[in-house]
Amino acid sequence: MIKIYKSGKKEIIFPNNTKKEIYPSGYTLVTYGNNDIKEIIPNYKEIYYYKQDEVYQITFSDGCKYIKYLKTGKIICNGTPIN
């Protein structure tokens, strides 16, 4: 199902219960059926939150990848632990 709002926002709901919201600015928010969340901020970064594992993965536009494990506090930047 696709809804288009007067503001220009588009909302797509897929059969597997995934919801994708696309804003006129290009910002995109995807909520998956398993409660994972992905945010895309154009020309800057992509944030993926793994709900079950409580992990954030942030990928910056330059390719730098930052992973934060909320349960343990462990942080990894481009494959290297930083704490």
C-alpha positions in Angstrom: 0.0 0.0 0.0 1.3 3.5 -0.9 0.1 6.7 0.6 1.3 10.1 -0.6 0.7 13.1 1.7 0.2 16.8 0.8 3.5 17.5 2.4 5.2 15.3 -0.2 5.9 12.5 2.2 5.4 9.0 0.8 4.6 6.0 3.0 4.9 2.4 1.7 3.6 -0.5 3.7 4.8 -3.9 2.5 3.0 -7.3 3.0 5.7 -8.4 5.5 4.8 -5.4 7.8 7.8 -3.3 6.8 7.0 0.4 6.6 9.1 2.8 4.5 8.6 6.6 4.9 10.3 8.9 2.3 10.3 12.6 3.0 10.7 15.4 0.4 14.2 16.2 1.8 15.3 12.7 0.9 15.3 11.5 4.6 14.1 7.9 4.7 12.9 5.9 7.7 12.3 2.1 7.4 10.7 0.2 10.2 10.9 -3.6 9.7 8.5 -6.2 11.0 11.2 -7.4 13.5 11.3 -3.9 14.9 14.7 -3.1 13.4 15.0 0.5 12.1 17.0 2.1 9.3 17.4 5.8 8.8 18.9 7.3 5.7 20.1 10.9 6.0 21.0 12.0 2.4 24.7 12.9 1.8 25.6 12.2 5.4 24.9 8.8 6.9 22.8 5.6 7.3 21.8 4.4 10.7 20.6 0.8 11.3 19.4 -0.3 14.7 19.2 -4.0 15.3 16.5 -4.1 18.0 17.0 -7.7 19.2 20.7 -7.3 19.7 20.6 -3.6 20.7 23.3 -2.6 18.2 23.6 0.6 16.2 25.5 0.5 12.9 26.2 3.9 11.5 27.7 4.2 8.0 28.9 7.6 7.0 29.0 8.9 3.4 32.8 8.6 3.3 32.4 4.8 4.1 33.4 5.0 7.7 31.5 2.4 9.7 30.8 2.8 13.4 29.2 0.0 15.5 28.0 0.5 19.1 26.8 -2.5 21.2 24.4 -1.0 23.8 24.4 -4.1 26.1 28.2 -4.2 26.5 29.1 -0.6 25.7 31.6 -1.9 23.1 32.3 0.5 20.2 34.0 -0.5 16.9 35.1 2.0 14.2 36.1 0.6 10.8 36.7 -2.8 12.4 38.9 -1.5 15.3 37.6 -1.5 18.9 37.9 2.0 20.4 37.1 1.2 24.0 
